[in-house]
């Protein structure tokens, strides 16, 4: 699934060509993706100018000049690409086409159909069910060590799945949670509330992983491409992700893999030791 770097890379690749352009025609090739397209979607979007393209977590928001917002999620295999409208050859999984006033067409392609496109009416963004529950952005000031310590204090589950909870922090999926914990030297099975002293290191590692991926255009493991149809390159810099049984870049020991919450977690058992939890004292305190 595209994570924050891939979605942000897509946003940046579309911005210069789509921002300021008017959508002259919309063609929907099916009625539903993960959710149905809104009723009269094409009618509401036709003729609207795209004032900006923003990202919130793993969602793209196309701000329209009537005050509405087109919300898009890439799902597992979705992508937006730009093409010359007259030269574009329709592919099997091209589900939505947005024709622009400069002769280009913005195509949403999604083989698995886990993505979505929705319409948020003016003034309803904060209450939107896809956005309302989201935590802070990891590259912004609100995601600080102080915030993370407080957020993890009552969480007893493993730190790796906890970091993937979009209510805690957005955009950190399976790839970047594994990579960040390696940089921070924390075993993915460590109880979240036992990592409070490492909150600053976790924040720093997440930002380092995400920024490195952004510089490389994201990660392409199977079919991710951004708006210009170009793949990402960060997969060539992975320290642990999908490197099971390969040597650790730091110590040379084999990378291991475990399953957590139905997802694969990759780590180095030497560089990311799992410390034994501190046993609580349940007896009576000794008298002096």
N, C-alpha and C positions, 0 to 999 in steps of 0.2 A: 504494500500500500504506500503511495506517495506520502512522505512526511513533510514537516515544515520546509526543509531546504528545497524539496522538489516543487512544492506548491509555490513558494516564493520565487523560485527560478522561473516557473511558468508565468507568474504575474509580471515579472520584470521583462520577460521576452515578449509579452503582449502589449505592454504599456505604451510604447512609442507608436505602435501601429493602430491600436484600437481606441486609446483615449482621444476624445475629441471627434470621433467618427460617429455618424448616424447609422443606426440599424434600419436598413430599407426594407428588408424582408426576412421572415423567419420560416424555416421549413423543419417540421418535426417528422421524423421517419417512424416514430412509434409513440404510443400514448403514455408509456410509463418507463421509468428506469427503476431505481430502488423505490421511489415513490412516483405517483402519477404527476405528469406536468400539470400545473395549475390550470383551472378552467379559463379559457380564452387567453392563454399565455401569449400566443403570437400577437393577438390584437393589442395587448397591453404593452408589448415591447416594440412592435413596429413603429418606426418614425421617431424613436427616442435616441438622443445623443448620449454616448457614454462619457460621463464627466470624469470618472476616475475608476481605477481598479485597485481594490484593497484586499488585504488578506487578514483573516481572523482565524487563528489556529490553522486547521487544514482546509478552511473554506476560502473561496474567492468571492468577493462582492463587487459586482459591476454597478456603480452608481449611475442612475439614469437621470435625465434632466427634468423628469416629472416628479422627482423625489423618491421614486421606488428604487429597490435594489434587487438585482438578479443574483441569487445565491447559487453557488456551484461547488460540488465536492467531487473529486476525481475518483473516489472509491478505490478499488483494488487495481484497476487497469485503465482508468480514464485519462484522456489527454485533450487539451485544446491545441489546435494547430491553425496557422494562417496559410491561405493559398490564394492564388489568382482564381477568381470565381469562374472564369471562362475555361480555365485549364484543369480545374479540379475534377478528378474522376471519383465518383461516389463509391465508397467502400462498404462492405457488408455491415460494419458496426459504426458507421457514421449516423448518429441518432438525432443530432440537432445541428442545423446550419444557420448561421447568422450572417446575412449578406450586408456588406458595408458600403457606404457611399463613395469609397475610393476604389471600388472594383474588386476588393478582396472579400473572402468569405472566412468566417471563424467557425471551425468545425469541432464539435464535441464527439470524440470517438471513444467507445467504451465496450470492449468485447465481453466483459463479464456482467455488465449492467449493474454494478454495485454503486455507481456514482449517482448523483442527483443534480437536478436543476430546479430551483424553486423561485418564487417571486415574493419579496417582502414589501409590503405596502409602506408608504411614507409614515415614519414615526413609530413603526412596529419592530425595528431591529432589536432593541434591547430585550423585548419579550419573546423573540423568536425561539421556538423550542430547540433548534439546533445550536443556538448561540448563548442562550441565557445562563447555562450552567458552567460555562467555560472558565478556567482559571487564568492566571496571568500569562502574558507572552514571555518566553524564556530569555529573549534578548533585550527586554525592557527592564527598567529600574524596579518595577514592582516585584519582579522575581529576584529576591535578595536572599542572603543567608538567614537573615532574621525571619523573613516570611517562611522560608523552607523549614527552619527548626520548629516553628510553631505549627506548621501544617503536618509535620511528620510525628509530632510528639505523641499523638494518640493512635497512630497507625502501627499495628503489630505485624502486618503482612510483610512479605519479602520486598525489599527495596526496588527490585527491577520492575515488577508489575505495578508497584505504587507510582513510580515515575511515569508510567504510561497512562495513568489516570488523567484524563483531560480536565477534570475538576481541580486537580492539583497544579498542573502546569500544562500548557497546550503544545501540541506539535511534536512531542518527544515520543516517537513510536519505537518499534522493536529494534531497529538498526541503531538509533542514536542513544537509546537507553543502554544497550550493551556496550557501545563504544565509550560512552561517558563514564560508566562504572569502571571500565578498564583504566581510563585515564586517572580516575580518582582512587584506584586501588581498592575498590570495595567489591566483595563477593555479592553476586546478584541475589543470594538467598539470605543475606543479612536482614534481620527484622528492621523495618523502616525506623522504628522509634529508638533503635540502637545506633543510628547514624547521625544523631544530632550534632555531635562534635565535628562531623565531616561535612556539614551543610555548605560551608564556604567552598570546600573542594568540589562538591557535587555541582554547585552552581557554575563554578569556573569551568569544570569539565564539560558540562552540557553546552555552555556557550562556545567553548573551544571546538567541540565536535560539530556543532551546527554551523559556525562561521567557516570552518574548513570545508564543509560540504557545500556551502553556498558559493565559495570561491571556485569549486570544481563543478558547479552546475548540477549539484545533487547526485543521487546514486541511481544507476540503472541496473537493476538485477534481472529484469525480464523484458518489460516493454515500456518503461517510462521514457518519454521524450517531452521537451518543452515546446513552446509555441512555434519555434522555427524547425521543429522536427529533429532536433539534435539531442543525443543522449547525454547523460551525466557521466562524470569520471571518478566520483569519490569512492566507488567500490574498489578501485585499485589502491586505496589508502587504508582499507579496513585493518584494524589491529586484531580484532577477534571475530567480528560478525561473519558467519558462514565459513569460518576457517577451522572447523573441527578437525582435530588430529594433525593440523599443521603447526609448525613451531612458533612459539610466542616471539614477537619482535623484540621483547625486552630480555627474556631469560632463556629462550630456546626450548622450553618444555612444551608439550602438546597442548593446544587449545582444546577445551572440553565444551560439551553441550548438555544442557538439561532442559526439561520442559517445565515451564511455569505459566499457569493460567492458560494453557493451551498453546503457548507460543514458545519458540526455541530461544534459549538464552545462552550466549557464548561467553566464555571467560577463561582466564588463566588461573589455575588453582594455586600457583606459586606466587604470582604477583597480586592476586586478589584472595588472600586467605580468609577463610570463614572462622572468625573468632567465636569461642563458646560464649553463649549468653551468660550474663552475671546472674547467679542464683540469688533470689531474694531470701532474706532472713525472716522466717516465720515464727521463730521461738520467742521467748520472753527475753528482754534485754537484761544482761547481768547487772547486778547491783554493785556499785563501787564500794 
